[in-house]
Amino acid sequence: LSRLPGAVSAAGKTIYTNMSYTGVSDGSISKPYASFEDAVRNAGDGDTIVIQGKAFANAREESGVSPLVIDNSVTITGEDGKTGELHVRAGGIILGADVTMTNVELNLANKYHNAIFANGYAFTANNVTRGSGSREVHLFMGGIGNGTQVTALPAGGSHAALSLTDSTFGRIYAGGVESGYTGDVTIIASGCALGSVYASGAQERAPDGNWFDTSEPPAPVADKQYAATGSVSIQ
């Protein structure tokens, strides 16, 4: 457990995002970025992204297969201890660095890869919940395989670590989608509502860009050919 990455430091600058803001944005408290992607793009390691009410990340293309990439070690949180709503139409979220979320309601609209891919990094969640009417959010310790339609993915890390407190997620997979995982895996959870935990990744499912279909998609099907082969610790 001494190898478990700690929470992201909040020693850097604070960047604000609010999907309702109009006008010139610079990420300040009075001129927040209307696009969550802009907030992520302008954040560096150690920075904090504060959601003022609601934040929005759109799909990059009509099919919605590309995930939202967070490739700096940041903390994402609601403002002043309140819960911030993060609405995501991209094909899931994939990490390229250690990320912490605190007091965040996740609203994933896309049925394709409705998940967070730790991709070999640390994901810390404190009071992270699922919004009403949004997709269940699954967690993958690995990434997204080359056999999918997704390209331009961040490099993976060597130690996938989940630290979950008072949070709600779906299933947890030690591998990725159409991809195994060769690094170490650590999962620590307390006071959470979670689905089943699998020692492998999962099969791919066909993309479905019908944003108006509110039915919950089937959970990813675990497949032992996408096994996790490193050490695994679960608490």
C-alpha contacts under 8 A as a table, 3 or more apart, distances in Angstrom:
res1	aa1	res2	aa2	distance
1	L	4	L	5.29
1	L	186	T	7.87
4	L	122	A	7.91
4	L	161	A	6.49
4	L	186	T	7.10
5	P	98	D	7.92
5	P	122	A	6.20
5	P	161	A	7.18
7	A	99	V	7.84
7	A	100	T	6.40
7	A	124	T	6.61
8	V	46	G	6.38
8	V	73	S	6.28
8	V	74	V	6.18
8	V	75	T	6.16
8	V	98	D	6.86
8	V	99	V	6.45
8	V	100	T	6.05
9	S	12	G	7.63
9	S	46	G	5.12
9	S	47	D	7.64
9	S	74	V	7.71
9	S	75	T	7.66
10	A	13	K	7.73
10	A	46	G	5.26
10	A	47	D	5.75
10	A	48	T	5.93
10	A	74	V	7.64
10	A	75	T	6.83
11	A	46	G	5.77
11	A	47	D	6.76
12	G	44	G	7.83
12	G	45	D	7.37
12	G	46	G	4.81
12	G	47	D	4.35
12	G	48	T	6.98
13	K	46	G	7.58
13	K	47	D	4.96
13	K	48	T	6.41
14	T	28	S	7.81
14	T	47	D	5.86
14	T	48	T	4.81
14	T	49	I	5.98
14	T	50	V	7.04
15	I	27	G	5.01
15	I	28	S	6.09
15	I	29	I	7.53
15	I	32	P	7.44
15	I	39	A	6.52
15	I	43	A	7.19
15	I	47	D	7.39
15	I	48	T	6.10
15	I	49	I	4.78
15	I	50	V	6.06
16	Y	27	G	4.96
16	Y	28	S	5.72
16	Y	29	I	5.67
16	Y	31	K	7.82
16	Y	32	P	4.77
16	Y	33	Y	6.35
16	Y	39	A	7.06
16	Y	49	I	5.74
16	Y	50	V	4.79
16	Y	51	I	6.11
16	Y	52	Q	6.89
17	T	27	G	6.55
17	T	32	P	4.63
17	T	33	Y	4.51
17	T	34	A	5.76
17	T	35	S	6.83
17	T	36	F	6.11
17	T	39	A	6.34
17	T	49	I	7.19
17	T	50	V	6.26
17	T	51	I	5.20
17	T	52	Q	6.05
17	T	54	K	7.94
17	T	55	A	6.13
18	N	21	Y	5.65
18	N	32	P	5.82
18	N	33	Y	6.10
18	N	34	A	5.02
18	N	35	S	7.33
18	N	36	F	7.77
18	N	51	I	6.16
18	N	52	Q	5.12
18	N	53	G	6.55
18	N	54	K	5.69
18	N	55	A	5.20
18	N	56	F	7.84
19	M	33	Y	7.42
19	M	34	A	4.31
19	M	35	S	6.12
19	M	36	F	7.62
19	M	54	K	5.85
19	M	55	A	4.88
19	M	56	F	5.69
20	S	34	A	6.42
20	S	54	K	7.61
21	Y	31	K	7.53
21	Y	32	P	6.79
21	Y	33	Y	7.30
21	Y	34	A	5.41
22	T	25	S	7.94
22	T	34	A	6.99
23	G	31	K	7.72
24	V	31	K	6.85
25	S	28	S	7.60
25	S	31	K	4.84
25	S	32	P	5.52
25	S	33	Y	5.20
25	S	34	A	7.37
26	D	31	K	5.73
26	D	32	P	6.21
26	D	33	Y	6.44
27	G	31	K	5.78
27	G	32	P	4.24
27	G	33	Y	5.08
27	G	39	A	6.78
28	S	31	K	5.00
28	S	32	P	5.26
28	S	33	Y	7.99
29	I	32	P	5.75
33	Y	36	F	6.76
33	Y	38	D	6.30
33	Y	39	A	6.03
34	A	38	D	7.77
34	A	55	A	7.30
34	A	56	F	7.57
35	S	38	D	5.31
35	S	39	A	6.77
35	S	55	A	6.95
35	S	56	F	5.86
35	S	57	A	6.28
36	F	39	A	5.05
36	F	40	V	6.33
36	F	55	A	5.72
36	F	56	F	5.39
36	F	57	A	5.29
37	E	40	V	5.04
37	E	41	R	5.96
37	E	56	F	7.99
37	E	57	A	5.92
37	E	68	L	7.85
38	D	41	R	4.93
38	D	42	N	6.14
39	A	42	N	5.34
39	A	43	A	6.19
39	A	49	I	6.88
40	V	43	A	5.19
40	V	49	I	7.63
40	V	70	I	6.59
40	V	72	N	7.96
43	A	47	D	6.00
43	A	48	T	7.76
43	A	49	I	7.63
43	A	72	N	7.08
43	A	74	V	7.42
44	G	47	D	5.66
44	G	72	N	5.70
44	G	73	S	7.04
44	G	74	V	7.16
45	D	72	N	5.11
45	D	73	S	4.53
45	D	74	V	5.89
46	G	72	N	7.99
46	G	73	S	5.78
46	G	74	V	5.41
46	G	75	T	7.43
47	D	73	S	7.40
47	D	74	V	5.18
47	D	75	T	6.56
48	T	74	V	5.59
48	T	75	T	4.66
48	T	76	I	5.91
48	T	77	T	7.47
49	I	74	V	7.10
49	I	75	T	6.09
49	I	76	I	4.78
49	I	77	T	6.37
50	V	76	I	6.00
50	V	77	T	5.09
50	V	78	G	5.53
50	V	79	E	5.71
50	V	84	G	7.93
51	I	54	K	6.14
51	I	55	A	6.00
51	I	76	I	7.43
51	I	77	T	6.10
51	I	78	G	4.87
51	I	79	E	5.89
51	I	84	G	5.15
51	I	85	E	7.17
51	I	86	L	7.68
52	Q	55	A	7.30
52	Q	78	G	6.51
52	Q	79	E	5.62
52	Q	84	G	6.40
53	G	78	G	7.33
53	G	79	E	7.52
53	G	83	T	7.53
53	G	84	G	5.18
53	G	85	E	6.20
54	K	84	G	5.81
54	K	85	E	4.56
54	K	86	L	5.97
54	K	87	H	7.34
55	A	84	G	7.54
55	A	85	E	6.10
55	A	86	L	4.87
55	A	87	H	6.03
56	F	86	L	6.00
56	F	87	H	4.77
56	F	88	V	5.98
57	A	68	L	7.47
57	A	86	L	7.78
57	A	87	H	6.23
57	A	88	V	4.78
57	A	89	R	6.17
57	A	90	A	6.84
58	N	88	V	6.17
58	N	89	R	4.95
58	N	90	A	5.83
59	A	62	E	7.08
59	A	64	G	5.10
59	A	65	V	7.88
59	A	66	S	7.20
59	A	67	P	7.96
59	A	88	V	7.70
59	A	89	R	4.98
59	A	90	A	4.14
59	A	91	G	7.27
60	R	64	G	6.28
60	R	66	S	6.43
60	R	90	A	6.75
61	E	64	G	5.26
61	E	65	V	7.39
61	E	66	S	7.50
62	E	209	G	7.13
63	S	207	P	7.19
63	S	208	D	7.26
63	S	209	G	5.30
64	G	67	P	7.85
64	G	89	R	7.14
64	G	90	A	5.49
64	G	91	G	5.57
64	G	110	N	7.28
64	G	112	Y	7.63
64	G	207	P	7.91
64	G	209	G	6.25
65	V	90	A	6.81
65	V	91	G	4.86
65	V	112	Y	6.72
65	V	113	H	7.97
65	V	149	Q	6.79
65	V	150	V	6.11
65	V	207	P	6.86
66	S	90	A	6.05
66	S	91	G	5.19
66	S	92	G	7.79
66	S	150	V	5.69
66	S	151	T	7.33
67	P	90	A	5.09
67	P	91	G	4.22
67	P	92	G	4.83
67	P	93	I	5.21
67	P	94	I	6.33
67	P	150	V	7.85
68	L	88	V	7.95
68	L	90	A	5.77
68	L	91	G	6.92
68	L	92	G	6.23
68	L	93	I	4.66
68	L	94	I	6.22
69	V	93	I	5.98
69	V	94	I	5.10
69	V	95	L	5.93
69	V	96	G	6.99
69	V	153	L	7.74
69	V	154	P	7.42
70	I	93	I	7.44
70	I	94	I	6.43
70	I	95	L	5.04
70	I	96	G	5.87
70	I	97	A	7.05
70	I	99	V	7.87
71	D	95	L	5.78
71	D	96	G	3.93
71	D	97	A	5.06
71	D	154	P	7.11
72	N	96	G	6.64
72	N	97	A	5.21
72	N	98	D	7.19
72	N	99	V	7.61
73	S	97	A	5.17
73	S	98	D	4.86
73	S	99	V	5.31
73	S	100	T	7.99
74	V	98	D	7.21
74	V	99	V	5.31
74	V	100	T	6.44
75	T	99	V	6.01
75	T	100	T	4.64
75	T	101	M	5.79
75	T	102	T	7.53
76	I	99	V	7.80
76	I	100	T	6.16
76	I	101	M	4.74
76	I	102	T	6.31
76	I	104	V	7.63
77	T	83	T	7.53
77	T	84	G	6.53
77	T	101	M	5.79
77	T	102	T	4.79
77	T	103	N	5.62
77	T	104	V	6.01
78	G	81	G	6.07
78	G	82	K	5.21
78	G	83	T	4.79
78	G	84	G	4.03
78	G	85	E	7.70
78	G	102	T	7.02
78	G	103	N	5.50
78	G	104	V	6.09
79	E	82	K	5.45
79	E	83	T	7.18
79	E	84	G	6.78
81	G	103	N	7.02
82	K	103	N	6.57
83	T	103	N	4.65
83	T	104	V	5.26
83	T	105	E	6.51
84	G	103	N	6.39
84	G	104	V	4.91
84	G	105	E	6.06
85	E	104	V	5.86
85	E	105	E	4.69
85	E	106	L	6.21
85	E	107	N	7.10
85	E	131	G	7.85
86	L	104	V	6.81
86	L	105	E	6.04
86	L	106	L	5.17
86	L	107	N	5.90
87	H	106	L	6.38
87	H	107	N	4.59
87	H	108	L	6.00
87	H	109	A	7.42
88	V	92	G	7.54
88	V	106	L	7.79
88	V	107	N	6.12
88	V	108	L	4.90
88	V	109	A	6.19
88	V	110	N	7.59
89	R	92	G	7.84
89	R	108	L	6.21
89	R	109	A	5.19
89	R	110	N	5.38
90	A	93	I	7.54
90	A	109	A	7.97
90	A	110	N	6.47
91	G	110	N	6.01
91	G	111	K	7.65
91	G	112	Y	5.48
91	G	113	H	5.32
91	G	114	N	6.45
92	G	108	L	7.33
92	G	110	N	7.39
92	G	112	Y	7.24
92	G	113	H	5.10
92	G	114	N	4.87
92	G	115	A	4.99
92	G	116	I	5.93
92	G	117	F	7.77
93	I	115	A	6.39
93	I	116	I	4.73
93	I	117	F	6.15
94	I	116	I	5.77
94	I	117	F	4.57
94	I	118	A	6.28
94	I	119	N	6.68
94	I	143	G	7.23
94	I	154	P	7.93
95	L	98	D	7.12
95	L	99	V	7.36
95	L	116	I	7.82
95	L	117	F	6.23
95	L	118	A	5.40
95	L	119	N	5.89
95	L	121	Y	6.92
95	L	154	P	7.29
96	G	119	N	7.00
96	G	121	Y	7.16
96	G	154	P	5.24
96	G	155	A	6.27
96	G	156	G	6.48
96	G	157	G	7.58
97	A	121	Y	5.79
97	A	122	A	7.38
97	A	157	G	7.69
98	D	121	Y	5.23
98	D	122	A	4.60
98	D	123	F	5.97
99	V	121	Y	7.98
99	V	122	A	6.34
99	V	123	F	5.14
99	V	124	T	6.39
100	T	123	F	5.82
100	T	124	T	4.53
100	T	125	A	5.91
100	T	126	N	7.98
101	M	104	V	6.37
101	M	123	F	7.93
101	M	124	T	6.21
101	M	125	A	4.92
101	M	126	N	6.25
101	M	128	V	6.85
102	T	125	A	5.97
102	T	126	N	4.65
102	T	127	N	5.86
102	T	128	V	6.32
103	N	126	N	6.37
103	N	127	N	4.96
103	N	128	V	5.65
104	V	127	N	6.70
104	V	128	V	4.85
104	V	129	T	6.51
105	E	128	V	5.67
105	E	129	T	4.76
105	E	130	R	5.48
105	E	131	G	5.68
106	L	128	V	7.09
106	L	129	T	6.04
106	L	130	R	4.98
106	L	131	G	5.72
106	L	134	S	7.89
106	L	137	V	7.93
107	N	130	R	6.22
107	N	131	G	5.10
107	N	132	S	7.82
107	N	134	S	5.04
107	N	135	R	6.84
108	L	114	N	6.39
108	L	134	S	5.49
108	L	135	R	5.32
108	L	136	E	7.68
108	L	137	V	7.35
109	A	114	N	7.83
109	A	134	S	5.75
109	A	135	R	6.08
109	A	211	W	6.76
110	N	113	H	7.40
110	N	114	N	6.14
110	N	135	R	7.36
110	N	208	D	7.77
110	N	209	G	6.96
110	N	211	W	6.70
111	K	114	N	5.54
111	K	135	R	6.98
111	K	207	P	7.40
111	K	208	D	6.34
111	K	209	G	7.48
111	K	216	E	7.63
111	K	217	P	6.03
112	Y	205	R	7.29
112	Y	206	A	7.36
112	Y	207	P	5.16
112	Y	208	D	6.21
112	Y	209	G	7.75
114	N	135	R	6.54
114	N	136	E	6.92
114	N	137	V	5.63
114	N	138	H	6.63
115	A	136	E	7.87
115	A	137	V	4.81
115	A	138	H	4.43
115	A	139	L	5.56
115	A	140	F	7.17
116	I	137	V	6.95
116	I	138	H	6.35
116	I	139	L	5.06
116	I	140	F	6.28
117	F	139	L	6.04
117	F	140	F	4.70
117	F	141	M	6.04
117	F	142	G	6.18
117	F	143	G	5.52
117	F	144	I	7.67
117	F	176	G	7.33
118	A	121	Y	5.30
118	A	122	A	6.48
118	A	123	F	6.20
118	A	139	L	7.37
118	A	140	F	6.00
118	A	141	M	4.90
118	A	142	G	6.05
118	A	143	G	6.89
118	A	160	A	6.27
118	A	161	A	7.65
119	N	140	F	7.37
119	N	141	M	5.68
119	N	142	G	4.26
119	N	143	G	4.39
119	N	156	G	5.14
119	N	157	G	6.30
119	N	160	A	6.75
119	N	176	G	7.74
120	G	141	M	6.11
120	G	142	G	5.72
120	G	143	G	7.55
120	G	156	G	5.32
120	G	157	G	3.97
120	G	158	S	5.16
120	G	159	H	5.02
120	G	160	A	3.97
120	G	161	A	7.44
120	G	181	Y	7.95
120	G	183	G	6.88
121	Y	141	M	7.93
121	Y	156	G	7.29
121	Y	157	G	5.24
121	Y	158	S	7.03
121	Y	159	H	5.78
121	Y	160	A	4.59
121	Y	161	A	6.22
122	A	159	H	7.34
122	A	160	A	5.53
122	A	161	A	4.41
122	A	162	L	5.91
122	A	163	S	7.76
123	F	160	A	7.92
123	F	161	A	6.17
123	F	162	L	5.07
123	F	163	S	6.44
124	T	162	L	5.88
124	T	163	S	4.69
124	T	164	L	5.90
125	A	128	V	5.80
125	A	162	L	7.92
125	A	163	S	6.29
125	A	164	L	4.84
125	A	165	T	6.13
125	A	167	S	6.73
126	N	164	L	6.18
126	N	165	T	4.87
126	N	166	D	6.08
126	N	167	S	6.26
127	N	165	T	6.33
127	N	166	D	4.93
127	N	167	S	4.81
128	V	166	D	7.20
128	V	167	S	4.69
128	V	168	T	6.38
129	T	167	S	5.53
129	T	168	T	5.01
129	T	169	F	7.36
130	R	134	S	6.89
130	R	135	R	7.68
130	R	136	E	6.93
130	R	137	V	7.36
130	R	168	T	6.51
130	R	169	F	7.45
131	G	134	S	5.50
133	G	214	T	7.25
134	S	214	T	7.91
135	R	216	E	6.28
135	R	217	P	7.85
136	E	169	F	6.78
136	E	170	G	5.84
136	E	216	E	7.52
137	V	169	F	5.35
137	V	170	G	5.42
137	V	171	R	7.91
138	H	169	F	5.84
138	H	170	G	4.50
138	H	171	R	5.00
138	H	172	I	6.05
139	L	169	F	7.26
139	L	170	G	7.08
139	L	171	R	6.30
139	L	172	I	4.75
139	L	173	Y	6.27
140	F	143	G	6.95
140	F	172	I	5.87
140	F	173	Y	4.77
140	F	174	A	6.10
140	F	175	G	6.13
140	F	176	G	5.50
140	F	177	V	7.83
140	F	201	G	7.24
141	M	160	A	5.52
141	M	161	A	7.43
141	M	172	I	7.74
141	M	173	Y	6.19
141	M	174	A	4.96
141	M	175	G	5.51
141	M	176	G	6.39
141	M	181	Y	7.50
141	M	185	V	7.19
142	G	156	G	7.86
142	G	160	A	7.33
142	G	173	Y	7.97
142	G	174	A	6.60
142	G	175	G	4.59
142	G	176	G	4.16
142	G	177	V	7.70
142	G	179	S	7.14
142	G	180	G	6.71
142	G	181	Y	5.35
142	G	201	G	7.48
143	G	156	G	7.23
143	G	175	G	7.31
143	G	176	G	4.65
143	G	177	V	6.53
143	G	179	S	6.73
143	G	181	Y	7.91
144	I	148	T	7.27
144	I	150	V	7.44
144	I	153	L	7.92
144	I	176	G	5.68
144	I	177	V	5.01
144	I	178	E	6.54
144	I	179	S	6.25
145	G	148	T	5.97
145	G	176	G	7.10
145	G	177	V	5.89
145	G	178	E	4.84
145	G	179	S	4.74
146	N	149	Q	7.62
146	N	150	V	7.33
146	N	151	T	7.61
146	N	178	E	7.56
146	N	179	S	7.94
147	G	178	E	6.52
148	T	178	E	7.29
148	T	204	E	6.95
150	V	153	L	7.54
157	G	160	A	7.09
157	G	183	G	7.76
158	S	182	T	7.77
158	S	183	G	4.77
158	S	184	D	6.60
159	H	183	G	5.42
159	H	184	D	4.79
159	H	185	V	5.95
159	H	186	T	7.71
160	A	183	G	7.05
160	A	184	D	6.19
160	A	185	V	4.93
160	A	186	T	6.39
161	A	185	V	5.79
161	A	186	T	4.61
161	A	187	I	5.82
162	L	186	T	6.21
162	L	187	I	4.73
162	L	188	I	6.04
162	L	189	A	7.73
163	S	187	I	6.21
163	S	188	I	4.89
163	S	189	A	5.92
164	L	167	S	6.30
164	L	188	I	6.21
164	L	189	A	4.58
164	L	190	S	6.31
164	L	192	C	7.04
165	T	189	A	5.82
165	T	190	S	4.90
165	T	191	G	5.78
165	T	192	C	6.03
166	D	190	S	6.37
166	D	191	G	4.59
166	D	192	C	4.71
166	D	193	A	7.74
167	S	191	G	7.13
167	S	192	C	4.79
167	S	193	A	6.42
168	T	192	C	5.75
168	T	193	A	4.78
168	T	194	L	5.95
169	F	193	A	6.49
169	F	194	L	5.13
169	F	195	G	6.84
170	G	194	L	5.42
170	G	195	G	4.63
170	G	196	S	7.55
171	R	194	L	6.51
171	R	195	G	4.26
171	R	196	S	5.01
171	R	197	V	5.94
171	R	198	Y	7.83
171	R	219	A	7.71
172	I	194	L	7.97
172	I	195	G	6.86
172	I	196	S	6.34
172	I	197	V	4.69
172	I	198	Y	6.21
173	Y	176	G	6.88
173	Y	197	V	5.96
173	Y	198	Y	4.86
173	Y	199	A	6.27
173	Y	200	S	5.74
173	Y	201	G	5.32
173	Y	202	A	7.35
173	Y	222	A	7.60
174	A	180	G	7.94
174	A	181	Y	7.10
174	A	185	V	7.09
174	A	197	V	7.76
174	A	198	Y	6.10
174	A	199	A	5.02
174	A	200	S	5.00
174	A	201	G	5.89
174	A	227	A	7.38
174	A	228	A	5.66
175	G	179	S	6.29
175	G	180	G	4.56
175	G	181	Y	4.86
175	G	199	A	7.09
175	G	200	S	4.70
175	G	201	G	3.67
175	G	202	A	7.29
175	G	226	Y	6.11
175	G	227	A	5.92
175	G	228	A	5.30
176	G	179	S	4.72
176	G	180	G	5.64
176	G	181	Y	6.82
176	G	200	S	7.48
176	G	201	G	4.38
176	G	202	A	6.30
176	G	226	Y	7.15
177	V	180	G	7.79
177	V	201	G	5.61
177	V	202	A	4.94
177	V	203	Q	5.83
177	V	204	E	5.95
177	V	226	Y	7.91
178	E	201	G	6.81
178	E	202	A	6.08
178	E	203	Q	5.50
178	E	204	E	6.03
178	E	226	Y	6.43
179	S	201	G	6.31
179	S	202	A	7.67
179	S	226	Y	5.22
179	S	227	A	7.96
180	G	200	S	6.68
180	G	201	G	5.84
180	G	225	Q	7.43
180	G	226	Y	3.93
180	G	227	A	4.85
180	G	228	A	5.54
180	G	229	T	7.85
181	Y	201	G	7.95
181	Y	226	Y	7.39
181	Y	227	A	6.54
181	Y	228	A	4.62
181	Y	229	T	6.40
181	Y	230	G	7.45
182	T	228	A	5.78
182	T	229	T	4.98
182	T	230	G	5.18
183	G	228	A	7.61
183	G	229	T	7.09
183	G	230	G	4.92
183	G	231	S	7.40
184	D	229	T	7.94
184	D	230	G	4.64
184	D	231	S	4.84
184	D	232	V	6.02
185	V	230	G	6.95
185	V	231	S	6.12
185	V	232	V	4.64
185	V	233	S	6.20
186	T	232	V	5.88
186	T	233	S	4.74
186	T	234	I	5.96
187	I	233	S	6.16
187	I	234	I	4.68
187	I	235	Q	6.15
188	I	234	I	5.97
188	I	235	Q	4.77
189	A	192	C	6.46
189	A	235	Q	6.41
198	Y	201	G	7.42
198	Y	222	A	6.90
199	A	224	K	7.68
199	A	227	A	6.37
199	A	228	A	6.15
200	S	222	A	6.36
200	S	223	D	6.24
200	S	224	K	5.44
200	S	225	Q	7.48
200	S	226	Y	5.34
200	S	227	A	4.10
200	S	228	A	5.45
201	G	222	A	5.75
201	G	223	D	6.03
201	G	224	K	7.12
201	G	225	Q	7.96
201	G	226	Y	4.92
201	G	227	A	6.13
201	G	228	A	7.49
202	A	220	P	5.78
202	A	221	V	5.20
202	A	222	A	4.10
202	A	223	D	4.99
202	A	224	K	7.93
202	A	226	Y	6.77
203	Q	220	P	6.45
203	Q	221	V	5.56
203	Q	222	A	6.35
203	Q	223	D	6.10
204	E	220	P	7.43
205	R	220	P	7.47
210	N	213	D	5.76
211	W	214	T	7.49
223	D	226	Y	5.94
223	D	227	A	7.65
224	K	227	A	5.28
